[in-house]
Amino acid sequence: MALTSLPALGFVATLVGGMLCASTSDASAAVTTPPVHAGFDYQIGSAYTPPSGVKVVSRDHDASPATGLYNICYVNAFQAQTGADGDWDADLLLRDASGTVVKDPDWNEALLDLRTADKRSRVAAKVDSWIDQCADKGFNGVEPDNYDSYTRSQKLLTADQAQAYIRLLSSHAHSRGLAIAQKNTSELAGNAKANGLDFAVAEECAEYGECGDYASAFDNKVEVIEYSDSGLAKACSKWGSTLSVVERDVDVTAPGSGSYVRRTC
């Protein structure tokens, strides 16, 4: 691995799979962020051979990284996967006043209870074990999903609790040499540095006019996923020469499936 110091900017340039990527010079753990405006593919639903021109790929933590690319490791950090409620201690599932588990209505995923420091620590311990898997497999960064779960929590969770929790994850990721992404949640992008977040993975930010929030907060280190042709057109028109942009099908399937979609600018 070749390193070239850039002390005036407070980071180093690192050669990863033939790509020059920015990395912090923090003595505790230097981390390498994705190359800016690079070919990107989002493969969290199913891993497959990256198409030509792809330099950055995101895959589930159960998958293996792609050789020679910058690899982002997906973990569902704020919600339980559908059908996996039993993998969590019962008191770590968020419940309303009647004791009913609060679910993400779109994906039927139970929200995790982050309301106390003890619960945040216990949830983080489990997610940290997945982050350890990512590091051990050779991933370069981690993507903790559902940072914005507090907005779906029936006002039981707060933004401050989400941020206190993600700081636990960012500290652990950095200790393992992994960069960590802010996933969506544009309203908290301005707090990225304080929360220890290094780059962004933003779904439909062009569709909803949020890409600028991430671009500003993360110095254009933003991986954009759109799920419609109109979203892709908006992303390419305004951000296609600046950010990493891809359109995928909502279920992020592999080539050969009837619903597979992958387009870029």
C-alpha positions as CSV (number, residue, x, y, z in Angstrom):
1,M,0.0,0.0,0.0
2,A,1.5,3.3,-1.1
3,L,1.0,6.4,1.1
4,T,1.8,10.0,0.3
5,S,1.5,12.5,3.1
6,L,-0.5,15.7,2.6
7,P,0.1,17.4,6.0
8,A,-1.3,20.8,5.0
9,L,-4.7,19.2,4.5
10,G,-4.6,16.8,7.4
11,F,-5.1,13.6,5.5
12,V,-3.1,11.2,3.4
13,A,-3.7,9.8,-0.1
14,T,-3.9,6.0,-0.1
15,L,-3.7,3.7,-3.1
16,V,-6.5,1.1,-2.8
17,G,-7.0,-1.2,-5.7
18,G,-5.3,1.2,-8.0
19,M,-7.4,4.2,-6.9
20,L,-6.2,7.2,-5.0
21,C,-8.5,7.7,-1.9
22,A,-8.4,10.2,0.9
23,S,-7.8,9.0,4.4
24,T,-7.5,10.7,7.8
25,S,-4.2,11.1,9.6
26,D,-5.7,10.5,13.1
27,A,-3.1,8.6,15.1
28,S,-5.7,6.4,16.6
29,A,-6.7,4.7,13.3
30,A,-6.2,6.0,9.8
31,V,-9.2,5.2,7.7
32,T,-9.6,5.4,3.9
33,T,-12.7,7.0,2.4
34,P,-14.1,6.1,-1.0
35,P,-12.7,7.9,-4.1
36,V,-14.8,10.9,-5.0
37,H,-17.0,10.7,-8.2
38,A,-16.1,7.0,-8.9
39,G,-18.1,4.2,-10.5
40,F,-20.4,2.8,-7.8
41,D,-22.6,-0.2,-7.5
42,Y,-25.1,-1.0,-4.7
43,Q,-25.2,-4.7,-4.1
44,I,-26.7,-5.1,-0.6
45,G,-29.4,-7.4,-1.8
46,S,-27.2,-9.8,-3.7
47,A,-23.5,-9.7,-4.5
48,Y,-22.4,-10.3,-8.1
49,T,-19.5,-9.5,-10.4
50,P,-19.2,-5.7,-10.5
51,P,-19.8,-4.2,-14.0
52,S,-17.0,-2.6,-15.9
53,G,-16.0,0.8,-14.6
54,V,-17.1,0.2,-11.0
55,K,-14.6,1.3,-8.4
56,V,-16.7,1.3,-5.3
57,V,-19.2,-1.4,-4.2
58,S,-21.5,-1.8,-1.1
59,R,-22.4,-5.3,0.0
60,D,-24.0,-7.0,3.0
61,H,-21.7,-7.9,5.8
62,D,-22.4,-11.6,5.2
63,A,-20.9,-11.2,1.7
64,S,-17.3,-11.1,0.7
65,P,-15.6,-7.9,-0.6
66,A,-14.9,-7.5,-4.3
67,T,-11.2,-7.9,-5.2
68,G,-9.4,-4.7,-6.1
69,L,-12.3,-2.3,-5.4
70,Y,-13.2,0.0,-2.5
71,N,-15.7,-2.1,-0.5
72,I,-18.4,-0.8,1.8
73,C,-19.9,-3.2,4.3
74,Y,-23.7,-2.9,4.9
75,V,-25.1,-3.5,8.4
76,N,-28.6,-2.9,9.6
77,A,-27.6,-1.0,12.7
78,F,-30.8,0.6,13.9
79,Q,-33.5,-2.0,13.1
80,A,-33.8,-5.8,13.2
81,Q,-33.9,-7.5,9.9
82,T,-37.3,-8.8,8.9
83,G,-38.0,-12.0,10.8
84,A,-34.9,-11.6,13.0
85,D,-36.6,-10.1,16.1
86,G,-35.6,-13.2,18.0
87,D,-31.9,-12.5,17.4
88,W,-32.2,-9.6,19.8
89,D,-32.9,-9.5,23.6
90,A,-36.6,-8.7,23.9
91,D,-36.0,-5.5,25.8
92,L,-33.8,-4.2,23.0
93,L,-36.8,-4.0,20.6
94,L,-38.6,-0.7,20.8
95,R,-42.1,-1.0,22.2
96,D,-44.9,1.4,22.5
97,A,-47.0,2.1,25.7
98,S,-49.0,-1.1,25.1
99,G,-45.9,-3.2,24.7
100,T,-46.3,-3.7,21.0
101,V,-43.0,-3.7,19.0
102,V,-42.7,-0.6,16.8
103,K,-42.0,-1.5,13.2
104,D,-40.7,0.3,10.1
105,P,-43.9,0.2,8.0
106,D,-42.1,-0.1,4.7
107,W,-39.9,-3.1,5.6
108,N,-41.7,-4.6,8.6
109,E,-38.5,-4.3,10.6
110,A,-38.5,-3.9,14.4
111,L,-36.8,-0.7,15.6
112,L,-34.1,-1.1,18.2
113,D,-34.5,0.7,21.6
114,L,-31.8,3.3,22.0
115,R,-33.4,5.3,24.8
116,T,-30.8,4.6,27.5
117,A,-27.0,4.5,27.5
118,D,-27.1,0.9,28.7
119,K,-29.3,-0.2,25.8
120,R,-27.3,1.8,23.3
121,S,-24.2,0.0,24.5
122,R,-25.8,-3.4,24.3
123,V,-27.1,-2.8,20.8
124,A,-23.7,-1.5,19.7
125,A,-22.0,-4.6,21.0
126,K,-23.9,-6.8,18.6
127,V,-23.5,-4.4,15.7
128,D,-19.8,-4.1,16.5
129,S,-19.4,-7.8,16.1
130,W,-20.7,-7.4,12.5
131,I,-18.3,-4.5,12.0
132,D,-15.5,-6.8,13.2
133,Q,-16.6,-9.3,10.5
134,C,-16.4,-6.5,7.9
135,A,-12.8,-5.6,9.0
136,D,-11.7,-9.2,9.2
137,K,-13.0,-9.8,5.6
138,G,-11.1,-6.8,4.3
139,F,-13.8,-4.3,3.7
140,N,-12.7,-0.6,3.7
141,G,-15.8,1.1,5.1
142,V,-19.1,0.4,6.9
143,E,-22.6,1.5,6.1
144,P,-24.9,1.4,9.2
145,D,-28.4,1.6,7.9
146,N,-31.5,3.2,9.3
147,Y,-29.9,6.1,11.1
148,D,-33.2,7.9,10.6
149,S,-35.2,5.2,12.4
150,Y,-36.1,7.8,15.1
151,T,-38.3,9.5,12.5
152,R,-40.4,6.3,12.4
153,S,-40.4,5.6,16.1
154,Q,-43.8,7.3,17.0
155,K,-41.7,9.9,18.8
156,L,-40.2,7.4,21.2
157,L,-36.7,7.9,19.9
158,T,-34.8,11.2,19.4
159,A,-32.2,12.5,17.1
160,D,-29.8,12.9,20.1
161,Q,-30.2,9.2,21.0
162,A,-29.5,8.2,17.4
163,Q,-26.3,10.3,17.4
164,A,-25.1,9.1,20.8
165,Y,-25.5,5.6,19.4
166,I,-23.8,6.2,16.1
167,R,-20.8,7.7,17.9
168,L,-20.3,4.3,19.6
169,L,-20.3,2.7,16.2
170,S,-18.0,5.2,14.6
171,S,-15.5,4.8,17.4
172,H,-15.4,1.1,17.0
173,A,-15.3,1.2,13.2
174,H,-12.3,3.6,13.4
175,S,-10.6,1.3,15.9
176,R,-10.8,-1.4,13.3
177,G,-9.4,0.8,10.5
178,L,-12.8,1.2,8.8
179,A,-14.3,4.4,7.5
180,I,-18.0,4.8,8.4
181,A,-20.8,6.3,6.4
182,Q,-23.8,8.4,7.3
183,K,-26.7,6.6,5.7
184,N,-29.4,9.1,4.6
185,T,-30.7,11.5,7.4
186,S,-29.7,14.7,5.7
187,E,-31.0,16.7,8.7
188,L,-28.0,15.5,10.7
189,A,-25.4,15.9,8.0
190,G,-24.1,19.0,9.6
191,N,-23.1,17.0,12.7
192,A,-21.1,14.5,10.7
193,K,-17.7,15.5,12.1
194,A,-18.9,15.5,15.7
195,N,-20.4,12.1,15.1
196,G,-17.2,10.6,13.6
197,L,-18.8,10.0,10.2
198,D,-16.5,10.0,7.1
199,F,-18.7,9.8,4.0
200,A,-22.3,9.5,3.0
201,V,-24.5,6.8,1.4
202,A,-27.6,8.7,0.3
203,E,-30.7,7.1,-1.2
204,E,-32.9,9.3,-3.5
205,C,-31.1,12.5,-2.4
206,A,-31.6,13.9,-5.9
207,E,-35.3,13.0,-5.9
208,Y,-35.8,14.8,-2.7
209,G,-33.4,17.7,-3.2
210,E,-31.0,16.6,-0.4
211,C,-27.7,15.8,-2.3
212,G,-26.3,19.2,-1.6
213,D,-26.6,18.7,2.2
214,Y,-24.4,15.6,1.9
215,A,-22.0,17.1,-0.7
216,S,-21.3,20.0,1.6
217,A,-20.9,18.0,4.8
218,F,-18.7,15.3,3.3
219,D,-16.7,17.2,0.7
220,N,-18.4,15.3,-2.1
221,K,-17.6,11.9,-0.6
222,V,-21.1,10.8,-1.3
223,E,-22.5,7.5,-2.8
224,V,-25.9,8.3,-4.4
225,I,-28.5,5.6,-5.0
226,E,-31.7,6.5,-7.0
227,Y,-34.5,4.1,-7.5
228,S,-36.3,5.7,-10.5
229,D,-35.3,7.0,-13.9
230,S,-36.5,10.5,-12.9
231,G,-34.3,10.4,-9.8
232,L,-31.3,9.3,-11.9
233,A,-32.0,12.1,-14.4
234,K,-32.0,14.7,-11.6
235,A,-28.9,13.3,-10.0
236,C,-27.0,13.2,-13.3
237,S,-28.1,16.7,-14.3
238,K,-26.9,18.4,-11.1
239,W,-24.4,16.0,-9.5
240,G,-23.3,13.6,-12.2
241,S,-19.9,15.3,-12.5
242,T,-19.3,15.6,-8.8
243,L,-20.8,12.6,-6.8
244,S,-20.9,8.9,-7.3
245,V,-24.3,8.1,-8.7
246,V,-26.2,4.8,-9.6
247,E,-29.8,3.8,-10.2
248,R,-30.8,0.5,-8.8
249,D,-34.0,-1.5,-8.4
250,V,-35.6,-1.2,-5.0
251,D,-34.9,-4.8,-4.1
252,V,-31.2,-4.4,-5.2
253,T,-31.3,-7.7,-7.1
254,A,-28.6,-9.4,-9.1
255,P,-28.4,-9.6,-13.0
256,G,-30.7,-12.3,-14.3
257,S,-33.6,-11.4,-12.0
258,G,-36.7,-9.9,-13.7
259,S,-36.5,-6.7,-11.6
260,Y,-32.7,-6.0,-12.0
261,V,-31.9,-2.4,-12.8
262,R,-28.5,-0.7,-12.9
263,R,-28.0,2.6,-14.7
264,T,-25.5,5.4,-14.2
265,C,-24.9,8.9,-15.6
